[in-house]
Protein backbone atom coordinates (compact mmCIF):
# COMPACT_ATOMS: atom_id res chain seq x y z
CA UNK A 1 0.00 0.00 0.00
CA UNK A 2 1.34 3.38 -0.93
CA UNK A 3 0.22 6.64 0.58
CA UNK A 4 2.07 9.90 0.88
CA UNK A 5 2.51 11.04 4.44
CA UNK A 6 0.11 13.92 4.93
CA UNK A 7 1.30 15.85 7.95
CA UNK A 8 -0.67 18.97 6.97
CA UNK A 9 -3.91 17.00 7.31
CA UNK A 10 -2.69 15.52 10.61
CA UNK A 11 -2.37 11.96 9.30
CA UNK A 12 1.11 10.85 10.30
CA UNK A 13 0.58 7.09 10.24
CA UNK A 14 -1.68 4.42 8.76
CA UNK A 15 -1.84 0.98 10.38
CA UNK A 16 -3.55 -2.40 10.15
CA UNK A 17 -4.59 -2.42 6.47
CA UNK A 18 -7.37 -4.81 5.49
CA UNK A 19 -8.13 -4.94 1.76
CA UNK A 20 -11.84 -4.70 0.93
CA UNK A 21 -13.53 -7.01 -1.60
CA UNK A 22 -12.70 -5.82 -5.13
CA UNK A 23 -9.10 -4.97 -4.22
CA UNK A 24 -9.23 -1.19 -4.84
CA UNK A 25 -9.71 0.00 -1.25
CA UNK A 26 -8.59 -1.01 2.21
CA UNK A 27 -9.73 -0.29 5.75
CA UNK A 28 -6.96 1.23 7.88
CA UNK A 29 -6.25 2.75 11.26
CA UNK A 30 -5.65 6.48 10.95
CA UNK A 31 -3.32 7.63 13.73
CA UNK A 32 -3.33 11.37 14.34
CA UNK A 33 -1.66 11.44 17.75
CA UNK A 34 0.56 9.34 19.99
CA UNK A 35 -2.45 7.97 21.90
CA UNK A 36 -4.02 4.65 20.88
CA UNK A 37 -7.32 5.97 22.20
CA UNK A 38 -7.37 8.50 19.35
CA UNK A 39 -6.97 6.03 16.44
CA UNK A 40 -9.76 6.32 13.85
CA UNK A 41 -10.99 3.97 11.17
CA UNK A 42 -10.44 5.04 7.58
CA UNK A 43 -10.64 3.87 3.99
CA UNK A 44 -7.68 4.29 1.61
CA UNK A 45 -7.81 4.06 -2.16
CA UNK A 46 -5.12 1.65 -3.31
CA UNK A 47 -5.26 3.29 -6.74
CA UNK A 48 -4.44 6.89 -5.74
CA UNK A 49 -3.68 6.86 -1.98
CA UNK A 50 -6.62 9.11 -1.02
CA UNK A 51 -7.70 8.56 2.58
CA UNK A 52 -11.14 9.10 4.04
CA UNK A 53 -11.55 9.15 7.81
CA UNK A 54 -14.77 7.35 8.79
CA UNK A 55 -14.96 9.32 12.03
CA UNK A 56 -15.01 6.29 14.34
CA UNK A 57 -12.50 5.74 17.12
CA UNK A 58 -11.21 2.19 16.85
CA UNK A 59 -8.47 -0.20 15.79
CA UNK A 60 -7.93 -3.28 13.62
CA UNK A 61 -10.88 -2.80 11.24
CA UNK A 62 -12.04 -5.80 9.22
CA UNK A 63 -14.87 -6.12 6.74
CA UNK A 64 -17.34 -8.90 7.51
CA UNK A 65 -19.38 -10.71 4.86
CA UNK A 66 -22.43 -9.61 6.85
CA UNK A 67 -21.83 -6.05 5.55
CA UNK A 68 -20.26 -4.72 8.74
CA UNK A 69 -16.92 -3.31 9.77
CA UNK A 70 -15.83 -5.22 12.86
CA UNK A 71 -13.26 -3.42 15.01
CA UNK A 72 -11.97 -3.08 18.53
CA UNK A 73 -11.04 -0.38 20.96
CA UNK A 74 -8.21 -0.25 23.46
CA UNK A 75 -10.82 -0.85 26.18
CA UNK A 76 -11.20 -4.42 24.86
CA UNK A 77 -14.65 -3.81 23.42
CA UNK A 78 -15.55 -5.19 19.98
CA UNK A 79 -17.98 -3.28 17.76
CA UNK A 80 -19.67 -3.81 14.41
CA UNK A 81 -21.18 -1.08 12.29
CA UNK A 82 -23.02 -1.48 8.94
CA UNK A 83 -20.87 -0.43 5.97
CA UNK A 84 -21.54 0.01 2.24
CA UNK A 85 -18.85 -1.38 -0.05
CA UNK A 86 -20.28 0.60 -2.97
CA UNK A 87 -20.15 4.04 -1.34
CA UNK A 88 -17.48 3.16 1.25
CA UNK A 89 -19.62 4.91 3.86
CA UNK A 90 -21.13 3.88 7.15
CA UNK A 91 -24.80 3.01 6.88
CA UNK A 92 -25.40 3.99 10.49
CA UNK A 93 -23.50 6.12 12.97
CA UNK A 94 -21.90 4.28 15.84
CA UNK A 95 -23.57 4.82 19.18
CA UNK A 96 -23.19 3.17 22.55
CA UNK A 97 -25.75 0.51 21.61
CA UNK A 98 -23.85 -0.45 18.41
CA UNK A 99 -21.80 -3.13 20.10
CA UNK A 100 -21.65 -6.31 18.07
CA UNK A 101 -24.93 -8.19 18.13
CA UNK A 102 -26.72 -10.79 16.02
CA UNK A 103 -24.92 -11.69 12.78
CA UNK A 104 -22.26 -9.07 13.45
CA UNK A 105 -21.50 -10.69 16.80
CA UNK A 106 -21.07 -14.03 15.04
CA UNK A 107 -18.72 -12.39 12.51
CA UNK A 108 -16.67 -10.84 15.33
CA UNK A 109 -16.58 -14.14 17.21
CA UNK A 110 -15.48 -16.09 14.13
CA UNK A 111 -12.74 -13.55 13.39
CA UNK A 112 -11.48 -13.50 16.96
CA UNK A 113 -11.61 -17.30 17.12
CA UNK A 114 -9.50 -17.63 13.96
CA UNK A 115 -7.03 -14.88 14.82
Residue pairs with C-beta under 8 A, 6 or more apart in sequence:
1 14
1 17
1 26
1 28
1 44
1 46
2 49
3 14
3 44
3 49
3 51
4 49
5 11
5 12
6 51
10 32
11 30
11 31
11 32
11 51
11 53
12 31
12 32
13 31
14 28
14 29
14 30
14 31
14 42
14 44
14 51
15 28
15 29
15 31
15 39
15 59
16 27
16 28
16 29
16 59
16 60
16 61
17 26
17 27
17 28
17 44
18 26
18 27
18 28
18 61
18 62
18 63
19 25
19 26
19 46
20 26
20 27
20 43
20 63
20 85
20 88
21 63
21 85
22 85
23 46
24 45
24 46
24 47
25 43
25 44
25 45
25 46
25 88
26 43
26 44
26 46
27 41
27 42
27 43
27 61
27 62
27 63
27 69
28 41
28 42
28 43
28 44
28 51
28 61
29 39
29 40
29 41
29 42
29 58
29 59
29 60
29 61
30 39
30 40
30 41
30 42
30 51
30 53
31 38
31 39
32 38
32 40
36 59
36 74
37 57
37 73
37 74
38 57
39 57
39 58
39 59
40 53
40 54
40 55
40 56
40 57
40 58
41 53
41 54
41 56
41 58
41 61
41 69
41 71
42 51
42 52
42 53
42 54
43 51
43 52
43 54
43 88
44 50
44 51
44 52
45 51
52 88
54 69
54 89
54 90
55 90
56 71
56 81
56 90
56 94
57 73
58 71
58 72
58 73
58 79
59 71
59 72
59 73
59 74
60 71
60 72
61 69
61 70
61 71
62 69
62 70
62 71
62 111
63 69
63 70
63 83
63 85
64 70
64 80
64 104
64 107
64 108
64 111
65 107
66 80
66 103
66 104
66 106
66 107
67 82
67 83
67 84
67 85
67 91
68 80
68 81
68 82
68 83
68 103
68 104
68 107
69 80
69 81
69 83
69 90
70 78
70 79
70 80
70 100
70 104
70 107
70 108
70 111
71 78
71 79
71 80
71 81
72 78
72 79
73 79
77 99
78 99
78 100
78 108
78 112
79 94
79 98
79 99
79 100
80 98
80 99
80 100
80 101
80 104
80 105
80 107
80 108
81 90
81 91
81 92
81 94
81 98
82 90
82 91
82 92
83 89
83 90
83 91
84 90
84 91
92 98
100 107
100 108
